[in-house]
Amino acid sequence: MIKSTFSKTIAAGAGLAAFLGSAAAQQPTPDGIGFQGAATPIAEEVHYFHNVVLMPVITFISLFVLALLIWIVIRYNKKSNPVPQQFSHNTLIEVLWTGIPILILLYISLFSFDRLYKEDVIPDGKARIYAAQGTDYAFANDFNEGRQIKRKGHVEVFAIGANNKVVELDESAYTLSGLGEETVVVSLTEAPAAGSRIRIVGGRSRAGVEPFLGLFGEDRSEIITAPTITIKAVGRQWGWDYSYPDFGDFEFSANILPEAEAKASGQPWLLAATENIVLPEGEVVRVITTATDVIHSWAMPAFAVKIDAVPGRLNETWFKAPKAGMYYGQCSEICGKDHAYMPIALKVVPRAEFETWVDSQRDLAGMDPLFSDETRLAAAE
Ligand SMILES: [Cu+2]
């Protein structure tokens, strides 16, 4: 089966990178050996790290060691080399085989530490939307010490047309003044059309693939805003309990969906859960994990998120909710006999649908709705 995947891939002329990170899959696929598609900027970075940084290194090392083995087998077997050399040390070789691996590890660390840091530190960017009005837009630079906007790369400016189409403005379309001061002013070179809006995103938290070593390739990174939603995931033998502290702390349990029910409803058995985590498209989400009994791990491969859930401790990470769809993960820390039956099912929906879902959960918990039709209408205006 793996063989057929190989030949199909090669037949399709897909490159190594495309093969290793298959297209937008959001759950494991039968016979798959590559990654699930990357659904978040961090996941794209992780795939890039694997495909562009690690694969060439490990491929070179494997071929080099293979060549050495073949050389030794041919050149120094008993027949072609009956009397072996008697030396036991070679300083040059020892320096090389210590020094070169150190350089290789340093090279890998250049990329891996950056990934680890980004997943660990909760982003603090801010976004503001302005009705189009002249060319100047003031943006409060009220970040924590050492996190203020200081240069052009800390700001992104978007124009939102009357049809809600969002276009990022080229850096030549605006100038910035007041960098490093209390208020940064974005001055557009051309006043935007009436009825359009301007969205300014500022901050130092970035995610997404950046040019290799800052030199080659396109910049697909973006400023990441601070989380707007926190979910708490509590692992237990054998299922997950979730709560939404920002919306009244309602809670629900998610267990594996029984095989018959999964098949009847066309959901993937072993991945589908009795309840989905529901999140709004495009928003940044903080995940807090803990556990009630033994160590579990909350993992969502398409987001490149895997974080231990440890009894008596809180761990946190974040992700940017991708486009609407179903995403599946599983407990990824062996936690007992039903470890394989702890699916994580996450549904990303448009904001309005998320609000309806929040209110239905609040209703189940005996709370009043948070998003009445009036508030929703007001927000839409
Ligand atoms: Cu578990």
Boltz pocket constraint, residues with backbone or C-beta under 6 A from the ligand:
constraints:
  - pocket:
      binder: B
      contacts: [[A, 235], [A, 236], [A, 295], [A, 296], [A, 297], [A, 331], [A, 332], [A, 333], [A, 334], [A, 335], [A, 339], [A, 342]]
      max_distance: 6.0
